[in-house]
Amino acid sequence: MTIAELKKEFVKYYGGSEDDVRIFMSPGRVNLIGEHTDYCGGFVFPAAITMGTYIAARKTDDKIIKMRATDLPDYVEADATRINDYKHLSWGNYQLGVAAELEKRGYEIVGCELLFDDTIPHGGGLSSSAAIEVATAITFATFSNELKGIDEPLDMIEMALCGQGAENNYCGVNCGIMDQFASAMGKKDHVIFLDCRKLEDYKLVPLKMDGYKIVISNTNKKRSLADSKYNERRAETEEGLAELQQALPNATCLGDISLAEFEANKHLIKRDIVRQRVTHVIEEDDRVLKSIEALEKGDILEFGRLINASGDSLRDLYEVTGKELDTLVAEARKIDGTIGSRMTGAGFGGCTMSIVREDAVEKFIEEVGKAYEAIIGYPASFYVDDIGDGGHEVK
């Protein structure tokens, strides 16, 4: 839906004129490398994509928040003076959770009419929920600042933390910070290097995509195992850390342990399966650091090789892929022009991320799509995307 179409849709629902309707947006993200490391205090390397959540918004004179979405029948009215009364909502709780987090930080939530339009495939591992949260935070915070006469840029790390806080404290989801951070802090043609122990030390790394595109392939499989297996993997990495701490007592998380330290002490991990999981995390952190080196040298082919190595490790050591993701990756790597392909997100369904030479994208979609449907029995979906900016008001 274009901005003009979204404004017309807003007026259809809420009436009035388009003149005072404003547009806010925040993107989804793709994690290029550094998977299942965030909850181990490790390194991640995400980028904002151009698909995202758009909000058409208008301030009102009352204290009622009205919310609709272009793709859902739900309609929510919430009293801004009783934000904590709406945790039971199946749709709208993330947005009102953001409002609750902003209130804790001194923002005053004003009455408004909101229409949400998502361009990110839901459940695909591209952080549609983080995009909703950050876009909502920007909208509410902007309106609050205007009410108070504050004319200064928003603290975008604070907006990310409000999104995470909404999930943790309001919705009961124990997520990390990577998704919201990438959605808030993304920059066009840059990847974010984030040390999950020290958010303030993030680094923007240029990614020159001249002649290449990011192709996101969605398995269209519901990620039914993701939550239970996530908890299992987390427990396994914590078990491995506890055993390594016998020799490395100052290590508070796996992110504190270098590859050399791990190699010298990995014999302390008793169970083979736990050693596999920890090996993935330690080596994945090392791959993130090597990716920065490659991109700073302009060596995108080396970056592609590291992406492939990450995908192999997620399949063989961390075991979070499955037939659908494995099929997409295997078929993607057969295409001349694919320099790197791997799963992205939690796994067990969701999406893969491939870097593909621009002149091979059409062939990629046709041949990978045909092979996937023949093997799996139903089609995949494909999205060709670029790296875009983080959350903002669309002027």
KATA-V99818 format. One record per residue. N is the residue number from 1. RES is the residue in one small letter. SS is DSSP state (h for helix, s for strand, l for the rest). PSI is psi in radians with two decimals (* if undefined). OMEGA is omega as a letter, one per 40 degrees, with the letter a starting at -180 (none if undefined). Layout:
# KATA-V99818
n=[N N]
res=[RES RES]
ss=[SS SS]
psi=[PSI PSI]
omega=[OMEGA OMEGA]
This chain:
# KATA-V99818
n=[1 2 3 4 5 6 7 8 9 10 11 12 13 14 15 16 17 18 19 20 21 22 23 24 25 26 27 28 29 30 31 32 33 34 35 36 37 38 39 40 41 42 43 44 45 46 47 48 49 50 51 52 53 54 55 56 57 58 59 60 61 62 63 64 65 66 67 68 69 70 71 72 73 74 75 76 77 78 79 80 81 82 83 84 85 86 87 88 89 90 91 92 93 94 95 96 97 98 99 100 101 102 103 104 105 106 107 108 109 110 111 112 113 114 115 116 117 118 119 120 121 122 123 124 125 126 127 128 129 130 131 132 133 134 135 136 137 138 139 140 141 142 143 144 145 146 147 148 149 150 151 152 153 154 155 156 157 158 159 160 161 162 163 164 165 166 167 168 169 170 171 172 173 174 175 176 177 178 179 180 181 182 183 184 185 186 187 188 189 190 191 192 193 194 195 196 197 198 199 200 201 202 203 204 205 206 207 208 209 210 211 212 213 214 215 216 217 218 219 220 221 222 223 224 225 226 227 228 229 230 231 232 233 234 235 236 237 238 239 240 241 242 243 244 245 246 247 248 249 250 251 252 253 254 255 256 257 258 259 260 261 262 263 264 265 266 267 268 269 270 271 272 273 274 275 276 277 278 279 280 281 282 283 284 285 286 287 288 289 290 291 292 293 294 295 296 297 298 299 300 301 302 303 304 305 306 307 308 309 310 311 312 313 314 315 316 317 318 319 320 321 322 323 324 325 326 327 328 329 330 331 332 333 334 335 336 337 338 339 340 341 342 343 344 345 346 347 348 349 350 351 352 353 354 355 356 357 358 359 360 361 362 363 364 365 366 367 368 369 370 371 372 373 374 375 376 377 378 379 380 381 382 383 384 385 386 387 388 389 390 391 392 393 394 395]
res=[m t i a e l k k e f v k y y g g s e d d v r i f m s p g r v n l i g e h t d y c g g f v f p a a i t m g t y i a a r k t d d k i i k m r a t d l p d y v e a d a t r i n d y k h l s w g n y q l g v a a e l e k r g y e i v g c e l l f d d t i p h g g g l s s s a a i e v a t a i t f a t f s n e l k g i d e p l d m i e m a l c g q g a e n n y c g v n c g i m d q f a s a m g k k d h v i f l d c r k l e d y k l v p l k m d g y k i v i s n t n k k r s l a d s k y n e r r a e t e e g l a e l q q a l p n a t c l g d i s l a e f e a n k h l i k r d i v r q r v t h v i e e d d r v l k s i e a l e k g d i l e f g r l i n a s g d s l r d l y e v t g k e l d t l v a e a r k i d g t i g s r m t g a g f g g c t m s i v r e d a v e k f i e e v g k a y e a i i g y p a s f y v d d i g d g g h e v k]
ss=[l l h h h h h h h h h h h h l l l l l l l s s s s s s s s s s s s l l l l h h h l l s s s s s s s s s s s s s s s s s l l l l s s s s s s l l l l l s s s s s h h h h h h h l l l l l l h h h h h h h h h h h h l l l l l l l s s s s s s s l l l l l l l l l h h h h h h h h h h h h h h h h h h h h h l l l l l l l h h h h h h h h h h h h h h h l l l l l l l h h h h h h h h l l l l s s s s s s l l l h h h l s s s s l l l l l s s s s s s s l l l l l l l h h h h h h h h h h h h h h h h h h h l l l l l l l l l h h h l l h h h h h h h h h h l l l h h h h h h h h h h h h h h h h h h h h h h h h h l l l h h h h h h h h h h h h h h h h h l l l l l l h h h h h h h h h h h l l l l s s s s s s s l l l l l l s s s s s s s h h h h h h h h h h h h h h h h h h h l l l l s s s s s l s l l l l s s s l]
psi=[2.26 2.92 -0.76 -0.73 -0.66 -0.70 -0.71 -0.69 -0.68 -0.84 -0.59 -0.69 -0.79 -0.19 -2.97 -2.75 2.79 -0.22 -0.60 0.28 2.22 2.73 2.21 2.61 2.73 2.50 2.85 -3.08 2.70 2.30 1.95 -0.60 2.72 1.10 2.39 0.63 -0.35 -0.75 -0.02 0.20 0.49 -2.73 2.48 2.84 1.13 2.92 2.56 2.50 3.06 -0.30 2.51 -2.89 2.23 2.43 2.08 2.24 2.55 2.30 2.58 3.01 -0.08 -2.90 0.49 2.25 2.12 2.27 2.36 2.89 2.60 -0.35 0.22 2.65 -0.19 2.49 2.23 2.31 2.22 2.43 2.07 -0.25 -0.09 0.86 -0.62 0.04 0.05 0.40 -0.34 -0.20 2.44 -0.50 2.29 -0.27 -0.59 -0.77 -0.76 -0.47 -0.67 -0.76 -0.72 -0.71 -0.68 -0.70 -0.71 -0.49 0.18 0.05 2.56 2.09 2.16 2.80 2.52 2.83 2.24 2.40 2.06 2.37 2.02 2.34 0.11 2.37 2.23 2.50 0.26 0.05 0.35 0.23 0.87 -0.60 -0.71 -0.66 -0.75 -0.81 -0.82 -0.71 -0.70 -0.74 -0.77 -0.73 -0.95 -0.75 -0.69 -0.82 -0.68 -0.79 -0.68 -0.67 -0.66 0.01 0.39 2.12 1.37 2.73 2.59 2.61 1.81 -0.44 -0.66 -0.70 -0.71 -0.77 -0.58 -0.68 -0.81 -0.75 -0.62 -0.76 -0.78 -0.84 -0.47 -0.69 -0.16 0.46 2.13 1.12 2.81 -2.88 -0.22 -0.83 -0.84 -0.65 -0.79 -0.69 -0.68 -0.68 0.06 2.71 2.40 2.32 0.43 2.60 2.58 2.07 2.09 2.11 1.95 -0.15 -0.42 1.50 -0.62 -0.26 0.39 2.77 2.35 2.13 2.13 2.42 1.84 1.90 0.42 2.04 0.03 2.71 2.70 2.15 2.10 2.17 2.13 2.17 -0.38 0.46 2.32 2.33 1.24 -0.46 -0.12 -0.78 -0.85 -0.72 -0.56 -0.85 -0.65 -0.81 -0.69 -0.74 -0.68 -0.72 -0.59 -0.63 -0.78 -0.71 -0.78 -0.66 -0.68 -0.48 -0.25 -0.66 -0.38 1.22 -0.34 -0.09 2.05 -0.26 2.95 -0.46 -0.29 -0.10 2.17 2.90 -0.72 -0.72 -0.68 -0.80 -0.62 -0.34 0.09 -0.33 -0.29 -0.33 2.05 -0.78 2.29 -0.73 -0.65 -0.70 -0.67 -0.83 -0.79 -0.65 -0.78 -0.86 -0.83 -0.80 -0.56 -0.72 -0.73 -0.65 -0.62 -0.80 -0.70 -0.53 -0.71 -0.79 -0.77 -0.80 -0.62 -0.41 -0.06 0.37 1.44 -0.42 -0.68 -0.67 -0.72 -0.67 -0.69 -0.64 -0.78 -0.74 -0.66 -0.79 -0.70 -0.69 -0.70 -0.58 -0.79 -0.65 -0.74 -0.37 1.03 0.44 -1.61 2.96 -0.72 -0.87 -0.73 -0.67 -0.81 -0.76 -0.80 -0.76 -0.62 -0.72 -0.24 -0.32 2.17 2.05 -0.24 2.07 -0.22 2.46 2.38 2.90 2.70 2.47 -2.76 -0.54 -3.00 0.68 -2.96 -2.43 2.79 2.79 2.21 2.47 2.10 2.38 2.38 -0.67 -0.07 0.00 -0.78 -0.78 -0.69 -0.92 -0.74 -0.87 -0.70 -0.74 -0.75 -0.79 -0.72 -0.82 -0.63 -0.64 -0.74 -0.58 -0.09 2.81 2.72 2.91 2.59 2.47 2.19 2.14 2.87 2.97 2.19 -2.96 2.80 -2.98 2.54 2.91 2.32 1.93 *]
omega=[i i i i a i i i i a i a a a i a i a a i a a i i i a i a i i a i a a a i a a i a a a i a a i i i a i a i i i i a i i i a a i a i i a i i a a a i a i a i a i a i a a a a a a a a i i a a i a a i i i i i i i i a i i i a a i a i a i a i a i i i a i a a a i i a i i i a a i i i i a a a i i i i i i a a i a i a i i a i i i i a i i i a i a a a a a i i a a i a a a a a a i a a a i a i i i a i a i a i a a a a a a i a a i a a a i a i i i i a a i a i i a a a a a a a i a i a i i i i i i i i a a i a i i a a a i i i i i i a i i a i i a a a a i i a a a a a i i i a a i i a a a i i i i i i i i i i a a i i a a a i i i i i i i i i i i i i i i a a a i i a a a a i i i i a a a i a i a i a i a i i i i i a a a a a a a i i i i a i a a i a a i i a a a i i a a a a i a a i i a i i a i i a i i a a i a a i i a none]
